[in-house]
Amino acid sequence: QQQVKQSPQSLIVQKGGISIINCAYENTAFDYFPWYQQFPGKGPALLIAIRPDVSEKKEGRFTISFNKSAKQFSLHIMDSQPGDSATYFCAASTYNTDKLIFGTGTRLQVFP
Amino acid sequence: KAGVTQTPRYLIKTRGQQVTLSCSPISGHRSVSWYQQTPGQGLQFLFEYFSETQRNKGNFPGRFSGRQFSNSRSEMNVSTLELGDSALYLCASRQGAGNTIYFGEGSWLTVV
């Protein structure tokens, strides 16, 4: 019930392509869904986040799509760049708590 | 504005010893949480503090403990270290409910 399932585990994309990472959750009490980007040796950095009252949120090249009925959400990275090569984590939590339940991570490699 | 600061960044301890890790949240942030990151288990929530009170605790043994001071700074302690405690320990802070959770760069603990 507390798990967040993330796929794929790794992703290789050519420069300029679209990277898509998917996550699914079970706990319907979750109401905050952030995506974090982590570079080697660094802590996770918030990329974009969404609440279940909207189905899509876009910030620059990054878009979250949210399907409340399917309990799924995904990250789309448009025009992927080599600098986007990192590990991406989806997460979920309930309001007013710092307890983030993280997915297992996706290692993205963007080749020029 | 300085980010979440964690000290020490790297440390090596021997099995059976104890360790204390420190975290200074972003100025004005009153909520602090701790996470453990390992290749096998991923990112796991340890505990969460607000106004010196532990609000939430993850599924870790009692050897893991923490506290928060009146200036919002936080420490976590691991006693009787085991090899499996080798991990990146991440501290995060948040200004208030519904706000972004910011992570520090972590403390790398190696237990030998």
Interface residues (C-beta under 8 A of the other chain):
Chain A: Y32 P34 Y36 G41 K42 G43 P44 A45 L46 A49 F89 A91 Y95 N96 T97 D98 K99 L100 I101 F102 G103 T104 G105
Chain B: V4 S31 V32 S33 Y35 G42 L43 Q44 F45 E48 R55 N56 G58 L90 A92 R94 A97 G98 T100 I101 Y102 F103 G104 E105 G106
